[in-house]
Amino acid sequence: MKRHYFLGLAAGRKVGAAKQLFTIGRKKHLVALEKALSKRYDGTAILCKNGRSGLAIALGSYFEKGDGIIVNGFTCYAVVEAIEAAGCVPVYADITKEDLNFNVATLKKLVDKSVKGIIIQNTLGNPVDIVEIEKFAKKNKLLIIEDLAHCAGVRYPDKREVGTVGVATVLSFGKDKSIDTTSGGAVVLRDARDWTILASPRLCDSARARWYPTLAAWCRGLARLHLCGALMRLFVKLHFVEKSADNKLDTSRRCTKWQAKLALEQIKDLRRTGEGKIRDYCLVNERDKCLKELKKAGYHFDGFWYERPVSPERYYKKVNFPEKECPVATEVAAQIINMPRYYPRTKLEKARKIIKSYLVEEEK
Ligand SMILES: *Cc1c(COP(=O)(O)O)cnc(C)c1O
């Protein structure tokens, strides 16, 4: 039987292992990437170590310590980490099941004097109702920051491209993000103050990013022999492999030159609407049972993202998430199954059949 593996380790498959190992980047690629991002998103681009560092830079340049920042109630720990690093306070907005985003009705309940900004995330590539949210933000004097980790290249319902609306735009080049060079990121500030060129990355971070697709491929290969768990744990322990959520926030360093070269290629490819969309997902009842059944058929879909409103699980307790105020996000986190987009649809046919009998809603 053919087996399909989608392990707890993010795939990081946009760039082939060999290409990632041997691409040579130069200073001109850093400059070209900055230029491309500055032009596309109409501001001043700063290349960063990862998305969360870019977000921390954006927050730090537009907000004061103690400001409340509205954030999607169904998000990644990286976002919360950045808000806290900037000294701001996350204000979680519950989502709807239709698009996993907040809407204006929810936002209305959250604004008070301390709230000064909104981070728009366009969860898993589903765009928010930007026209209404923009009106609302203007009326309440809230600044919008757009986080494109899930959605680079996607368009809002009014046809504007994501990343062209707010005061700042953040990109992640992390594993399985819209643009994927294993790590790295950028921020574009529409109104740049105190802009500085960041320092070169640490050699060990660069080496880790270089080797990630290779080591992940080995783990996946050995999965057939049921050795992958042990090998993966060993790689993580030796710091050869870093889990996405553990990538450290550091606003003093940039991505590498070879990452700039690879990111540049991917950004040029984001021409068509929706290409940056990162995941297909569906909501199921009895997820544990469903995952077990999938596993039996060779689909290891556990270790997916968003098993908690703020994922991953191991960081969830830290954030003190208000489950009572975000019941939909809490429920969705218990129901969601993500399907990798890098598999051809035919390979997932059997998985879809299994999932079908558990579905809560139409598949997105
Ligand atoms: C992954 C992610 C980021 C940034 O992640 P980094 O690992 O710091 O690059 C930001 N926002 C969201 C919603 C994400 O999922």
The ligand as a MOL file (V3000), in Angstrom:
LIG
                    3D

  0  0  0     0  0            999 V3000
M  V30 BEGIN CTAB
M  V30 COUNTS 15 15 0 0 0
M  V30 BEGIN ATOM
M  V30 1 C 3.6960 31.7610 10.7610 0
M  V30 2 C 2.9860 33.0070 10.9500 0
M  V30 3 C 3.6390 34.2420 11.1230 0
M  V30 4 C 5.1280 34.4460 11.1610 0
M  V30 5 O 5.8760 33.3620 11.4450 0
M  V30 6 P 7.4800 33.3530 11.4970 0
M  V30 7 O 7.7590 31.9450 11.8850 0
M  V30 8 O 7.8940 34.3240 12.5410 0
M  V30 9 O 8.0060 33.7170 10.1590 0
M  V30 10 C 2.8630 35.3550 11.2740 0
M  V30 11 N 1.5280 35.2910 11.2430 0
M  V30 12 C 0.8560 34.1460 11.0820 0
M  V30 13 C -0.6250 34.1590 11.0540 0
M  V30 14 C 1.5480 32.9630 10.9220 0
M  V30 15 O 0.8850 31.8120 10.7490 0
M  V30 END ATOM
M  V30 BEGIN BOND
M  V30 1 1 1 2
M  V30 2 1 2 3
M  V30 3 2 2 14
M  V30 4 1 3 4
M  V30 5 2 3 10
M  V30 6 1 4 5
M  V30 7 1 5 6
M  V30 8 2 6 7
M  V30 9 1 6 8
M  V30 10 1 6 9
M  V30 11 1 10 11
M  V30 12 2 11 12
M  V30 13 1 12 13
M  V30 14 1 12 14
M  V30 15 1 14 15
M  V30 END BOND
M  V30 END CTAB
M  END
